[in-house]
Amino acid sequence: MQAIEINAIITPDHELRVRLPDHVAPGPVRVIVLFESDPTASAKGNLDEFLDRLPINRTTTP
């Protein structure tokens, strides 16, 4: 399986049209759509922000 990254636009009708390079053979494919989510909708569960808020452990062990 191979992956190709192509930028596209979703129309107001919620449709997506993609033109693939000529070397891609016709036939079934899997499509994954990545889109920016509303940052205010999912403030909970951001691991990077959680780790940034943790105190730094400055103790040393012998």
C-alpha positions as CSV (number, residue, x, y, z in Angstrom):
1,M,0.0,0.0,0.0
2,Q,1.2,3.5,-0.8
3,A,0.1,7.0,0.4
4,I,-0.1,10.2,-1.5
5,E,-0.7,13.6,0.2
6,I,-2.8,16.0,-1.8
7,N,-4.3,19.2,-0.6
8,A,-8.0,19.6,-1.5
9,I,-11.0,21.7,-0.7
10,I,-14.4,20.5,0.6
11,T,-17.2,22.3,-1.2
12,P,-20.2,23.9,0.5
13,D,-22.1,20.8,-0.5
14,H,-19.6,18.7,1.5
15,E,-18.1,17.1,-1.6
16,L,-14.4,16.3,-2.2
17,R,-12.9,16.0,-5.6
18,V,-9.3,14.8,-6.0
19,R,-7.2,14.5,-9.1
20,L,-4.5,11.8,-8.7
21,P,-1.2,11.6,-10.5
22,D,-1.1,9.5,-13.7
23,H,0.9,6.7,-12.1
24,V,-2.0,5.8,-9.8
25,A,-3.8,2.7,-11.3
26,P,-7.7,2.7,-11.4
27,G,-9.4,0.5,-8.8
28,P,-10.5,0.6,-5.2
29,V,-8.7,2.8,-2.7
30,R,-9.0,3.8,0.9
31,V,-9.5,7.5,1.6
32,I,-8.5,9.2,4.9
33,V,-9.6,12.8,5.4
34,L,-7.7,14.9,7.9
35,F,-9.2,18.3,8.9
36,E,-8.7,20.9,11.5
37,S,-11.1,20.6,14.3
38,D,-12.5,23.4,16.5
39,P,-9.8,23.9,19.2
40,T,-12.4,25.0,21.7
41,A,-14.4,21.8,21.2
42,S,-11.7,19.4,22.4
43,A,-9.5,21.2,24.9
44,K,-9.7,18.1,27.0
45,G,-7.2,15.3,26.2
46,N,-4.3,17.3,24.7
47,L,-1.3,15.4,25.8
48,D,1.3,18.0,24.9
49,E,-0.5,20.7,26.9
50,F,-0.8,18.3,29.9
51,L,2.9,17.5,29.8
52,D,3.9,21.2,29.5
53,R,1.9,21.9,32.8
54,L,3.7,19.2,34.8
55,P,6.2,20.4,37.3
56,I,9.8,19.6,36.6
57,N,11.3,17.0,39.0
58,R,14.6,18.4,40.2
59,T,15.3,15.7,42.7
60,T,18.2,13.3,42.1
61,T,18.6,9.8,43.3
62,P,21.9,8.3,44.4
